[in-house]
Amino acid sequence: MALVILTFATVKAKKVPSIATVIPSVGSPGDTMVIRGTNFGSTRGSSCVEIGGSRITASSYIVWTDSLIKLVLPSNVQDGLIVVHTQAGRSKPGFFANETGIPVAVPKDAKTTSPTIASISPATGGYGTLITITGSNFGSIRGNSQVLFSAARDDADMAQQTAGDTTGEMDLQFIPASMTDFDYEYWSDNEIRVRIPDGAASGPLVIASDKGKSNTYGMEVTVSKENKFFHSRKTYVIQVNADIENINSKNSTSITLRMPKPVVSASQPMATLTECIPEPVLEDFRNTVVYKFELAKSNSANRKTRYQQSYIVSTYAVDTNLSSKLVRQYSEKERQIFKVFTQADNLVASENAEIIELAKKITGKEKNPFNKAKLIYTYILQNYKLKDKLRKSDYSPMDLLKNKDGDAYDFSIFYAALLRASGIPANPVSGILVDSELNAQNHWWNEIYFEGYGWVPADIALGFGMEYKSFKAVENSAEFYFGNLDGQHIAFSRGWNELKQTISDNSKIVYRPKTYALQSIWEESSEGNVNYSSLWNNPVVLGIY
């Protein structure tokens, strides 16, 4: 019997800790330090890290596992030796230098290395407008570089951050162009063509690259706060986990887990992974954390292993004030965002003949996208019924065509299908709904794309009046939840996430319907006679601030 990957859970308690790497070895107060090695212990307990003769206090630790420690360098950090203390003893030391005390000999000439913006054309536009940025030192390929726009967020939130509330890694003043929305269209060393992202506002634009940040350049965004506004930020600490046990394999085999991550969007601008136990193969692949472990030939393995992540997630409430007078018909139907989000996929059956017929019946001769989306929303509320409990997972949302009743999941998929069949880009969104007592439940809603105004939310289940304890009472839920959303929705999927098999074309796949993420693969095991038990727990909210 041999379980190759599960050795991390066995006895290491009496072994002296050993440091392999320290990153960064030169840093400043407030930086995140990552220490890798062995025998640190699965939990911190009374263990600690010492830097320059001073012990790091408990509030500075972000992650502590047997092979990984993450901590935030305190304001009084000094140069000196780094030592990990456990009950088993002291590690051999590493070394750290505080860069604030290191003299700089000759600074680099920022003018010749950093990106420089010379012009932007046009200098004004709404969400989705294609702009051309000219200049120098952008890089021949985009890589990890980003175009950052001023963000349309509550001024009070940004002022709070400026005053010192910089939770996680989010800069509230800026929002990057989105890969998910296909905002980047061309990138070269002296020219960038990019679309104004959902959630941008008038103000400075900047390019951030590995070479540094560019000069700022003024950009006017025509979507005003009166039409679309992000406000009332909430920041949550969320934990997700899954258990694997009772593994029985008669042949050498492997198992892969794909644990979904919270998504990043205009209304959910931060989803920072703060803890990951055990260490995964990949921390972010197609918005999943990937674990893979190998199993040698064995008859049984009666142990349970927990795979767990913790996140800091910030969300904003979204208010829109749109009408048919403001929303125009789609003029750029060749754009990727229009093509991708109006076609059918494995979840949204927008090419179903009955769906197409019903969409035409509801919208009639109406041409305006806003009016069509509102007509479908209202029709569902007036002609269907929301069930109190979730239906069985093998029931199809298309049953609504005949049964006239369903759950929140059904209506999210059904509404997305009717919208796409009507030529309106739309997504079902999957995640959790957090009530005022911090209880979380799986939930599903929608987002609708209007040209010039970006993504607009809609929640049919809450529009029906589904009961949950909101932080702030809503007087008319049917009206409010078309175009508006509170900050108690935490999204793990925007649309269907089609993942590919990585072990082999014949590997065994586990798909989990009606849960907090919409993805095709959750578990994958290689060919052969392997049995095991898995328990996927729903996300838990540990705190809010």
C-alpha positions in Angstrom: 0.0 0.0 0.0 1.5 3.3 -1.0 -0.1 6.8 -1.3 2.6 8.9 -2.8 1.0 12.4 -2.2 -0.4 11.8 1.2 3.0 11.5 2.9 2.7 15.2 3.9 0.2 14.3 6.5 2.4 11.8 8.4 4.8 12.2 11.3 7.1 15.2 11.0 6.4 16.6 14.4 9.8 15.6 15.9 11.9 16.7 13.0 13.8 20.0 13.1 12.5 22.6 10.6 14.6 23.4 7.5 14.4 26.5 5.3 14.9 25.9 1.6 14.1 29.4 0.2 13.1 32.8 1.4 11.4 35.2 -1.1 12.1 38.1 -1.0 15.5 38.0 0.6 15.6 41.8 0.2 12.3 43.6 1.0 10.4 46.4 2.7 7.8 46.6 5.5 4.4 45.5 4.2 5.8 43.1 1.7 4.6 39.4 1.8 7.5 37.0 2.6 7.2 33.4 1.4 9.4 30.8 3.3 9.5 27.3 1.8 11.1 24.3 3.4 10.2 21.2 5.5 9.0 20.3 9.0 7.3 23.6 9.8 4.2 21.8 11.2 0.8 21.6 9.7 -0.4 24.4 12.0 1.5 27.2 13.6 0.5 26.7 17.2 3.3 28.1 19.4 5.8 28.1 16.5 7.1 31.3 15.1 9.5 33.0 12.6 12.3 35.2 13.9 13.9 37.9 11.7 16.9 39.9 12.9 16.4 38.7 16.5 12.8 39.7 16.7 9.8 37.3 16.7 7.1 38.0 14.2 3.8 38.5 16.0 0.7 36.3 15.3 -1.2 39.0 13.3 1.5 39.0 10.6 1.0 35.3 9.5 -1.1 34.7 6.4 -0.4 30.9 5.8 1.4 28.3 7.8 1.7 24.7 6.5 4.3 22.0 6.9 6.2 23.3 3.8 5.1 26.9 3.4 4.9 30.0 5.5 3.5 33.3 4.3 3.7 36.4 6.4 3.6 40.2 6.1 6.8 42.0 7.1 6.1 44.3 10.0 6.9 48.0 10.0 9.9 47.5 12.4 11.5 44.6 10.5 15.3 44.6 10.7 18.2 43.2 8.7 19.5 39.8 10.0 19.0 36.1 10.2 15.7 34.3 9.5 15.0 31.4 11.8 11.9 29.1 12.0 11.2 28.0 15.6 9.1 24.9 16.4 8.8 22.5 19.4 11.4 20.4 17.6 14.0 23.2 17.6 15.4 25.9 15.4 16.1 25.8 11.7 19.4 26.7 10.2 19.2 30.5 9.4 18.5 32.3 6.2 19.2 36.0 5.7 17.0 39.0 5.1 17.9 42.6 4.3 15.5 45.6 4.6 15.9 47.5 1.3 14.9 50.8 2.9 18.4 50.8 4.6 20.3 49.8 1.5 22.0 52.7 -0.3 21.2 53.0 -4.0 24.3 53.6 -6.2 22.9 54.6 -9.6 19.2 54.6 -10.3 18.0 53.4 -13.6 16.7 56.0 -16.1 13.0 55.5 -15.9 12.5 57.5 -19.1 14.3 54.8 -21.1 12.9 51.7 -19.4 9.3 52.4 -18.3 6.3 52.5 -20.7 5.5 56.0 -22.0 2.1 57.1 -23.2 2.2 59.7 -26.0 -1.5 59.8 -27.1 -4.9 58.1 -26.8 -7.5 58.1 -29.6 -10.3 58.6 -29.1 -9.9 60.2 -25.7 -13.6 59.6 -24.8 -16.1 56.7 -25.0 -18.4 54.3 -23.2 -17.7 50.7 -22.0 -16.5 48.7 -24.9 -15.2 51.6 -27.0 -12.0 50.6 -28.8 -9.2 53.0 -28.1 -5.6 53.2 -29.5 -2.7 54.0 -27.2 0.5 55.1 -28.8 3.9 55.5 -27.1 7.0 53.5 -26.4 8.4 50.6 -24.2 5.0 48.8 -24.0 6.7 45.5 -24.7 6.5 43.4 -27.9 3.9 41.1 -26.2 1.5 41.8 -23.4 2.5 39.1 -21.1 1.4 40.2 -17.6 1.2 43.9 -18.5 -2.1 45.6 -18.0 -3.9 48.8 -19.1 -5.4 50.3 -15.9 -8.4 52.7 -16.1 -9.8 54.9 -13.3 -12.5 52.9 -11.5 -16.2 53.9 -11.1 -16.3 53.2 -7.4 -17.6 54.9 -4.3 -15.3 57.9 -3.5 -15.6 57.0 0.2 -14.2 53.6 -0.4 -11.2 55.0 -2.2 -10.6 57.6 0.4 -10.7 54.9 3.1 -8.0 53.0 1.2 -5.9 56.2 0.8 -6.1 56.6 4.6 -4.6 53.2 5.1 -7.2 50.5 4.5 -5.4 48.5 1.8 -6.8 45.1 2.5 -5.3 42.5 0.2 -3.8 43.5 -3.1 -6.6 45.6 -4.6 -6.0 49.2 -5.7 -9.5 50.7 -5.6 -8.5 53.6 -7.8 -8.0 51.5 -11.0 -9.6 48.7 -12.9 -7.7 46.6 -15.5 -9.0 45.9 -19.0 -10.6 42.4 -18.9 -9.3 39.2 -20.6 -12.7 37.6 -20.0 -14.5 40.3 -21.9 -11.9 40.2 -24.7 -10.9 43.8 -24.1 -7.3 43.4 -25.5 -7.2 43.4 -29.3 -3.6 44.3 -30.2 -0.3 44.8 -28.3 3.1 45.9 -29.6 6.0 47.9 -28.2 4.6 51.3 -29.4 0.8 50.6 -29.9 -2.0 49.1 -27.9 -5.6 48.7 -29.0 -7.9 48.0 -26.0 -11.5 48.5 -25.1 -12.7 50.6 -22.2 -13.6 47.9 -19.6 -16.8 47.5 -17.6 -16.5 49.6 -14.4 -14.2 52.3 -15.7 -14.6 56.0 -15.0 -13.2 59.3 -16.3 -9.8 60.0 -15.0 -6.1 59.0 -15.4 -5.2 55.9 -17.4 -1.8 54.1 -16.8 0.0 51.1 -18.3 1.6 48.7 -15.7 4.3 46.4 -17.0 7.3 44.5 -15.6 9.4 47.6 -16.5 7.3 49.8 -14.3 4.3 52.1 -14.6 3.8 54.6 -17.4 2.9 58.2 -17.1 -0.8 58.9 -16.5 -3.0 60.1 -19.3 -6.5 61.5 -19.1 -9.4 59.4 -20.3 -13.1 60.4 -20.4 -15.6 57.7 -19.9 -19.2 58.7 -20.9 -21.0 56.3 -18.5 -21.9 58.5 -15.6 -22.4 57.5 -12.0 -26.0 58.3 -12.4 -26.3 55.5 -15.0 -24.1 52.9 -13.4 -22.4 53.0 -10.0 -20.4 50.6 -7.7 -20.7 51.3 -4.0 -20.9 49.9 -0.5 -17.9 47.7 -0.6 -17.9 44.5 1.6 -14.9 42.4 2.2 -15.3 38.7 3.1 -13.0 36.0 4.4 -14.2 32.8 2.6 -13.1 29.2 3.0 -13.7 26.3 0.6 -12.7 22.7 1.1 -13.1 19.1 -0.1 -12.4 15.8 1.5 -11.0 12.7 -0.2 -11.0 9.3 1.6 -11.4 5.5 1.3 -9.2 5.3 -1.8 -9.0 1.8 -3.2 -6.8 1.3 -6.3 -5.8 -2.0 -7.9 -3.5 -0.3 -10.4 -1.2 2.7 -10.4 -3.4 5.7 -11.1 -3.8 9.4 -10.5 -6.6 11.8 -9.3 -6.9 15.5 -10.1 -9.2 17.9 -8.3 -10.3 21.3 -9.8 -11.4 23.5 -7.0 -13.2 26.7 -8.3 -11.9 30.1 -7.3 -14.0 33.3 -6.8 -13.9 35.3 -10.1 -12.7 38.9 -10.6 -15.0 41.4 -12.2 -16.0 45.1 -12.1 -18.3 44.4 -9.1 -16.0 41.8 -7.5 -12.5 43.4 -8.0 -10.5 41.3 -5.5 -10.3 37.6 -4.8 -7.0 37.0 -3.1 -5.9 33.4 -2.2 -4.4 33.6 1.3 -4.2 29.9 2.3 -3.9 26.8 0.3 -3.5 23.4 2.0 -1.8 21.2 0.8 0.3 23.0 -1.8 -1.4 22.6 -5.2 0.1 21.8 -8.6 -1.4 25.1 -9.9 -2.8 28.0 -7.9 -4.8 29.3 -10.9 -5.6 27.4 -14.0 -8.8 28.5 -15.8 -10.1 29.9 -12.5 -9.5 26.7 -10.5 -6.9 25.5 -8.0 -5.5 22.2 -9.3 -4.4 19.3 -7.1 -3.0 16.1 -8.5 -1.8 13.1 -6.6 -0.4 9.7 -7.8 -1.5 6.4 -6.3 0.7 3.3 -6.5 -1.0 -0.1 -6.6 -2.8 -0.6 -3.3 -5.8 -2.4 -1.8 -7.0 0.4 0.5 -6.1 3.7 2.0 -8.2 4.4 5.1 -7.4 8.0 5.6 -9.0 11.3 4.9 -7.3 14.2 3.2 -8.7 17.7 3.2 -8.0 20.2 0.4 -8.6 23.7 1.6 -8.3 27.3 0.5 -9.1 30.6 2.1 -9.8 33.8 0.2 -10.3 37.5 0.8 -13.0 38.7 -1.5 -14.3 42.2 -2.0 -17.6 43.0 -3.6 -19.6 46.1 -4.5 -23.3 46.7 -4.8 -24.3 47.8 -8.3 -26.8 50.4 -9.1 -27.9 51.2 -12.6 -30.4 53.7 -14.0 -30.8 52.6 -17.6 -33.7 52.8 -20.0 -34.4 52.1 -23.7 -33.5 55.8 -24.4 -30.0 55.2 -23.2 -29.4 51.6 -24.5 -28.8 51.3 -28.2 -29.0 48.3 -30.5 -25.8 46.3 -30.9 -23.6 47.8 -33.7 -20.5 45.5 -33.3 -21.9 42.0 -33.7 -18.5 40.7 -34.9 -16.9 41.4 -31.5 -15.9 38.3 -29.5 -17.9 39.3 -26.5 -21.1 39.3 -28.7 -20.3 36.1 -30.4 -19.3 34.1 -27.4 -22.2 35.2 -25.1 -25.0 34.8 -27.6 -24.2 31.3 -28.7 -25.4 28.0 -27.0 -23.0 26.0 -24.9 -23.3 22.8 -22.8 -25.3 24.6 -20.2 -27.3 27.3 -22.0 -29.6 25.8 -24.7 -30.3 29.0 -26.6 -30.6 27.1 -29.9 -33.5 25.0 -28.6 -36.4 25.5 -31.0 -38.9 25.9 -28.1 -36.7 28.5 -26.4 -36.4 30.5 -29.7 -40.1 30.4 -30.2 -40.9 31.5 -26.6 -38.3 34.3 -26.9 -40.0 35.6 -30.0 -43.4 35.3 -28.4 -42.3 37.4 -25.4 -40.5 40.1 -27.2 -42.7 40.4 -30.3 -41.5 43.2 -32.6 -39.4 44.9 -29.9 -35.9 45.7 -31.1 -34.3 47.6 -28.2 -32.1 45.2 -26.1 -33.0 46.8 -22.8 -36.7 46.5 -23.5 -36.4 42.9 -24.7 -34.4 41.9 -21.6 -36.9 43.5 -19.3 -39.9 42.0 -21.1 -38.4 38.5 -20.7 -37.6 39.1 -17.0 -41.2 40.4 -16.3 -42.8 37.5 -18.3 -41.0 35.0 -16.1 -42.0 36.7 -12.9 -45.7 36.8 -14.0 -46.0 33.3 -15.5 -43.7 31.1 -13.5 -43.3 30.1 -9.8 -40.2 29.8 -7.7 -39.9 26.6 -5.7 -38.9 26.8 -2.0 -36.3 24.1 -2.3 -33.8 23.0 -5.0 -35.0 20.4 -7.4 -33.0 17.3 -8.0 -29.7 17.8 -9.8 -30.7 15.6 -12.8 -33.7 17.8 -13.6 -33.1 20.1 -16.6 -33.9 23.9 -16.5 -35.6 23.3 -19.9 -38.4 21.6 -17.9 -39.6 25.1 -17.2 -41.1 25.2 -20.7 -43.8 22.8 -19.5 -43.7 22.7 -15.7 -43.8 26.5 -15.1 -41.9 26.2 -11.8 -38.3 25.8 -10.8 -35.5 26.9 -8.5 -32.9 29.7 -8.6 -30.5 27.6 -10.7 -33.2 26.7 -13.3 -34.3 30.3 -13.7 -30.7 31.6 -14.1 -30.1 29.1 -17.0 -33.5 29.6 -18.5 -33.3 33.4 -18.5 -29.8 33.2 -20.1 -31.1 30.9 -22.8 -34.0 33.2 -23.7 -31.7 36.3 -23.7 -29.2 34.7 -26.0 -31.9 33.4 -28.3 -33.0 37.0 -28.5 -29.6 38.1 -29.6 -28.6 39.6 -26.2 -25.2 38.6 -24.7 -25.9 37.1 -21.3 -24.4 34.8 -18.7 -25.7 32.7 -15.8 -23.7 33.5 -12.7 -23.0 30.9 -10.0 -21.7 31.5 -6.5 -23.0 32.1 -2.9 -25.5 34.5 -1.3 -24.5 35.7 2.1 -27.1 36.8 4.6 -26.8 39.3 7.4 -25.9 36.6 9.8 -23.0 35.5 7.5 -24.7 32.3 6.5 -23.9 31.3 2.9 -26.0 29.4 0.4 -25.4 28.3 -3.2 -27.1 30.8 -5.5 -27.5 31.6 -9.2 -28.3 34.9 -11.0 -27.6 36.6 -14.3 -25.6 39.3 -16.0 -26.7 41.0 -19.3 -24.4 42.9 -21.7 -25.6 46.2 -23.1 -23.4 48.0 -25.6 -21.9 51.1 -24.1 -22.9 50.1 -20.5 -21.2 46.8 -19.9 -22.6 44.0 -17.7 -25.9 44.7 -15.9 -27.1 42.3 -13.1 -30.5 40.6 -12.7 -31.6 38.1 -10.1 -34.8 36.3 -11.0 -35.0 34.3 -7.7 -34.8 37.4 -5.5 -37.1 39.2 -8.0 -39.6 36.5 -7.1 -39.2 37.5 -3.5 -37.0 34.6 -2.3 -36.5 35.0 1.4 -33.1 35.8 2.8 -31.8 38.2 5.4 -30.4 41.1 3.5 -28.2 43.7 5.1 -30.5 46.4 3.7 -34.2 45.9 3.1 -35.5 46.1 -0.6 -38.9 47.6 -1.0 -39.8 46.3 -4.5 -37.6 43.3 -5.2 -39.1 42.6 -8.7 -38.0 46.1 -9.8 -34.8 46.3 -7.9 -33.2 43.0 -9.0 -33.4 43.9 -12.7 -30.3 46.2 -13.1 -29.2 46.3 -9.5 -27.5 43.9 -7.1 -26.4 44.1 -3.5 -22.9 43.3 -2.3 -24.0 40.0 -0.7 -23.5 38.0 -4.0 -20.1 36.3 -4.3 -19.5 34.9 -7.8 -17.4 31.8 -8.5 -18.5 31.5 -12.2 -19.5 33.9 -14.9 -20.9 31.6 -17.6 -19.9 28.0 -18.3 -16.3 27.0 -17.6 -15.4 24.2 -20.1 -12.3 22.4 -18.7 -10.4 19.9 -20.7 -9.3 16.4 -19.5 -5.6 16.4 -18.5 -4.9 12.8 -17.7 -6.3 11.1 -20.8 -9.3 11.2 -23.2 -10.6 8.1 -21.4 -10.2 9.3 -17.8 -13.2 9.2 -15.5 -14.9 12.6 -14.9 -16.9 13.8 -12.0 -19.3 16.8 -12.7 -21.1 18.5 -9.9 -24.4 20.1 -11.1 -26.3 22.8 -9.2 -23.5 24.0 -7.0 -21.5 27.2 -6.4 -19.5 27.0 -9.7 -20.5 26.2 -13.3 -17.6 24.0 -14.6 -17.4 20.8 -16.5 -14.8 18.9 -14.4 -14.4 18.8 -10.6 -12.6 15.5 -10.3 -10.7 13.4 -12.8 -9.1 9.9 -12.3 -7.1 7.9 -14.8 -8.2 4.7 -16.4 -8.1 1.6 -14.1 -10.0 0.2 -11.2 -9.9 3.0 -8.6 -12.6 3.8 -6.1 -12.6 6.6 -3.6 -15.1 8.9 -1.7 -15.2 12.6 -2.1 -17.1 15.3 -0.1 -17.3 18.8 -1.5 -18.4 21.3 1.2 -20.1 24.5 0.3 -18.1 27.7 0.9 -18.1 29.1 4.4 -17.9 32.8 5.3 -15.5 33.2 8.2 -15.8 36.9 8.6 -16.6 40.3 7.1 -15.1 43.7 7.4 
